[in-house]
Amino acid sequence: MKGQLVIPDWSAFSTVIGDIFESCQDIVEGNVSLFYKRLLMKSRC
């Protein structure tokens, strides 16, 4: 598995991730997953 987790074209990869982020950042609908609420509650204990 060594070397198989390398992203060969980092520039292209980061461009795609940036495009996805840009297309999603204005979405305000939906709810926070209960999983994250449970994590928050555990971290406050």
HELIX and SHEET records of a PDB file:
HELIX    1   1 TRP A   10  CYS A   24  1                                  15    
HELIX    2   2 LEU A   34  SER A   43  1                                  10    
END                                                                             
